[in-house]
Amino acid sequence: MPVNRKPNFDEPKQTAQAPQLAEETFIPEEPRWSLDEIILPAEVKAQILDVATYSENAHRVFELWGFKRTHKFSRRIGVNLYGPPGTGKTMAAHAIARALGKKILIVNYADIESKYVGETPKNIRKAFEAAKASGSILFFDEADAILSKRVTNMTQAVDVSVNQTRSVMLMLMNEYQDFIIFATNFIENFDPAFMRRISIHVKFTLPDEDCRRKLWRMYTPPEVPNNLDFDELAKKFDGISGSDISNAILNAAFKAARLKLDELDKSLVFEAVENILASKRANSGNL
């Protein structure tokens, strides 16, 4: 028979405690791509190479050429990779880390955001500390979520917390003497204070015809029987990203397998690309 227990108002009330973010949230990993594996327009690739060779050229620039006197606090380097989704920004971040011979520590906003006011700045500190302790490249993906403009008309506690987070991020960036890479689809959302502290901005664009040809070839395994003409595909479909090309080939391959076809027919690839383009039009409101 259940016993009815009267509440004891003298007992301490249990309140929600902000959980400590597990240290294992910030674990460096080996870079997944190299410079040889990313296909980019020549101008973009050249800028990425400038970043990737920073360490090997630092002695000449700072020591032999005297920039250590004129740029005392410029040994740290912030790199922002911005542009449309699916254009290779994340792959480039991994390739830079590999070229520098370092692991990459990836930070997504979901890893550091906390519903407990005041906890997010602490989590950001942990990410910086983990990168410093492991000698890793710190990479903030979808960085606009944390580098966005500060709130000027604060009306509630969350606004104060947002500004506090931005202030802590600025301070940590000023103190950090190593590589930080950011990637964003929305550079227009960045606060000007962060823009000034990031020394290199690399604009990623949708692939040109030559890049599309290489991407179609790269994402089509030589083992798959097909009647694809990569020149035709590169010319026929403009305004698509490397990610779109990768998805189109894979989707078409699965349809060919479902239909029990002996080869990957180009009509299936055309159909897969058209479906992707239609979804993009719908997403932008242009049905």
C-alpha positions in Angstrom: 0.0 0.0 0.0 1.6 3.3 -1.0 2.6 5.7 1.8 1.7 9.3 1.4 4.7 11.4 2.3 4.2 14.9 3.4 6.5 17.4 1.9 9.2 18.7 4.2 9.7 22.4 3.4 12.9 22.4 5.4 14.6 20.2 2.9 16.9 21.9 0.4 15.3 22.3 -3.0 17.0 20.6 -5.9 17.9 22.9 -8.7 19.1 22.2 -12.2 22.9 22.4 -12.3 24.8 23.4 -15.4 26.6 20.2 -16.5 30.3 20.3 -17.1 31.0 19.9 -20.8 32.8 16.7 -21.2 36.4 17.2 -22.1 36.1 14.5 -24.7 33.8 16.8 -26.7 37.0 18.5 -28.0 39.1 15.7 -29.4 41.6 16.5 -32.1 41.4 14.2 -35.2 43.6 13.5 -38.1 42.8 15.6 -41.1 40.6 13.7 -43.6 41.7 15.4 -46.8 45.0 16.7 -48.4 45.7 19.5 -50.8 46.0 17.0 -53.6 42.4 15.8 -53.0 40.6 19.1 -53.2 39.5 20.6 -56.5 39.2 24.4 -56.4 39.5 27.3 -58.9 43.2 28.2 -59.4 42.9 31.6 -57.6 41.3 30.0 -54.5 43.8 27.1 -54.5 46.7 29.6 -54.6 45.3 31.4 -51.5 44.9 28.1 -49.7 48.6 27.3 -50.6 49.6 30.6 -49.1 48.0 29.6 -45.8 49.3 26.0 -45.9 52.9 27.1 -46.3 52.8 29.8 -43.6 54.9 27.8 -41.1 57.7 27.0 -43.5 57.9 30.6 -44.6 57.5 32.2 -41.1 61.3 32.2 -40.4 62.1 34.0 -43.6 59.4 36.6 -43.2 59.6 37.3 -39.4 63.3 36.7 -38.8 65.3 37.4 -42.0 63.0 40.1 -43.4 62.5 41.8 -40.0 58.7 41.6 -39.8 59.1 40.5 -36.1 59.7 44.2 -35.3 56.9 45.7 -37.4 54.4 43.0 -36.7 55.1 41.9 -33.2 51.7 40.4 -32.5 51.0 38.9 -36.0 52.5 35.5 -35.6 49.0 34.2 -34.9 46.9 33.7 -38.0 43.2 33.7 -38.4 41.8 32.3 -41.7 38.2 32.7 -42.7 36.9 30.5 -45.5 33.6 31.9 -46.8 31.2 31.2 -49.7 28.3 29.1 -50.8 27.6 25.7 -49.1 29.2 22.7 -50.7 32.2 24.5 -52.2 34.9 22.8 -50.3 35.5 25.0 -47.2 35.6 22.2 -44.7 37.8 20.0 -46.9 40.2 22.9 -47.3 40.4 23.3 -43.5 41.4 19.7 -43.2 43.9 20.0 -46.1 45.6 23.1 -44.4 45.9 21.2 -41.2 47.5 18.2 -42.9 49.9 20.4 -44.9 51.0 22.0 -41.6 51.5 18.5 -40.1 48.9 19.0 -37.3 45.7 17.5 -36.2 42.5 19.5 -36.5 40.1 20.2 -33.6 36.7 20.9 -35.0 34.2 23.0 -33.0 30.6 23.3 -34.0 28.4 25.8 -32.2 26.3 22.9 -30.9 29.4 21.7 -29.1 29.7 24.9 -27.1 26.2 26.4 -26.9 24.6 25.9 -23.5 21.0 26.7 -22.3 22.6 27.7 -19.0 23.4 31.4 -19.1 27.1 31.9 -18.7 28.2 28.4 -19.7 28.9 29.0 -23.4 31.9 31.3 -22.8 33.4 28.6 -20.5 33.0 26.0 -23.2 34.7 28.2 -25.7 37.7 28.5 -23.3 37.8 24.7 -23.1 38.0 24.4 -26.9 40.9 26.9 -27.0 42.7 25.1 -24.1 42.2 21.7 -25.8 43.7 23.0 -29.1 46.6 24.6 -27.3 47.4 21.5 -25.2 47.4 19.2 -28.2 49.0 21.6 -30.7 46.1 21.3 -33.1 44.6 23.6 -35.6 41.4 25.1 -34.2 38.5 25.0 -36.7 35.2 26.7 -36.1 32.7 25.4 -38.6 29.6 27.5 -39.3 31.4 30.3 -37.5 28.8 32.9 -38.1 26.8 31.4 -35.2 29.5 32.6 -32.8 31.1 35.5 -34.6 27.8 37.3 -35.4 27.2 40.9 -34.6 26.8 41.9 -31.0 23.4 42.9 -29.6 23.1 46.7 -29.2 19.6 46.9 -27.7 19.7 44.4 -24.9 16.2 43.6 -23.6 16.7 40.3 -21.8 19.3 38.1 -20.1 20.0 36.1 -23.2 21.2 39.3 -25.0 23.7 40.0 -22.3 24.9 36.4 -22.5 25.4 36.7 -26.3 27.5 39.8 -25.9 29.5 38.1 -23.1 30.2 35.2 -25.4 31.4 37.5 -28.2 33.6 39.4 -25.8 35.2 36.2 -24.5 35.8 35.0 -28.1 37.5 38.3 -29.0 39.8 38.1 -25.9 40.7 34.5 -26.7 41.5 35.3 -30.3 43.8 38.1 -29.2 45.7 35.9 -26.8 45.9 32.8 -29.0 49.2 32.5 -30.9 48.4 29.8 -33.4 46.2 28.9 -36.3 42.4 29.4 -36.1 40.3 28.6 -39.1 36.7 29.7 -39.6 34.2 28.6 -42.2 30.9 30.3 -43.0 28.2 30.5 -45.6 27.2 33.9 -44.2 30.2 36.3 -43.9 27.8 39.2 -43.9 26.7 38.2 -40.4 30.2 38.6 -38.9 30.8 41.4 -36.4 33.3 43.9 -37.7 35.5 43.4 -34.6 36.0 39.7 -35.7 36.6 40.7 -39.3 39.5 42.9 -38.2 41.1 40.2 -36.2 41.0 37.6 -39.0 44.1 38.2 -41.2 43.1 36.2 -44.2 39.7 35.8 -45.9 39.4 33.3 -48.7 36.3 33.5 -50.9 35.0 30.1 -52.2 33.0 30.1 -55.3 31.0 27.6 -57.2 33.2 25.5 -59.5 33.9 26.7 -63.0 33.6 24.4 -66.0 37.1 23.1 -65.7 36.6 22.3 -62.0 33.2 20.7 -62.7 34.8 18.4 -65.2 37.5 17.3 -62.7 34.8 16.9 -60.0 32.6 14.7 -62.1 35.6 12.6 -63.0 36.8 12.4 -59.3 33.4 11.4 -57.9 32.8 8.7 -60.6 34.7 5.5 -59.5 36.5 3.8 -62.4 34.9 0.5 -61.4 31.4 1.6 -62.3 30.4 0.9 -65.9 28.9 4.1 -67.4 28.3 6.1 -70.6 29.0 9.4 -69.0 30.7 12.3 -70.9 32.4 14.5 -68.3 32.8 17.3 -70.8 29.1 17.2 -71.5 28.2 17.2 -67.8 30.5 20.1 -67.1 29.0 22.2 -69.8 25.4 21.2 -69.3 25.1 22.0 -65.5 26.3 25.3 -64.3 25.7 26.7 -60.8 26.2 23.5 -58.9 28.7 22.8 -56.1 31.1 19.9 -55.6 28.8 18.6 -53.0 25.9 18.6 -55.5 28.1 16.6 -58.0 29.0 14.1 -55.4 25.4 13.6 -54.4 24.1 13.4 -57.9 26.5 10.6 -58.9 25.8 8.6 -55.8 22.0 9.0 -56.1 22.1 8.0 -59.8 24.2 5.0 -59.0 21.6 3.8 -56.4 18.8 4.2 -58.9 20.7 2.3 -61.5 21.3 -0.5 -59.0 17.6 -0.5 -58.1 16.6 -0.8 -61.7 19.1 -3.6 -62.2 20.9 -1.8 -65.0 24.2 -2.9 -66.3 25.7 0.5 -66.3 25.2 4.0 -64.9 23.4 5.7 -67.6 23.8 9.5 -68.1 20.1 10.0 -68.1 20.0 9.0 -64.5 22.7 11.5 -63.7 20.9 14.2 -65.5 17.7 13.4 -63.6 19.6 13.4 -60.3 21.1 16.9 -61.0 17.7 18.3 -62.1 16.2 17.1 -58.8 19.0 18.9 -56.8 18.5 22.1 -58.8 14.8 21.9 -58.3 15.3 21.6 -54.5 17.5 24.6 -54.6 14.9 26.6 -56.4 12.3 25.6 -53.9 14.5 26.5 -51.0 15.1 30.0 -52.5 11.4 30.5 -53.1 11.7 30.2 -56.9 9.5 27.3 -57.7 
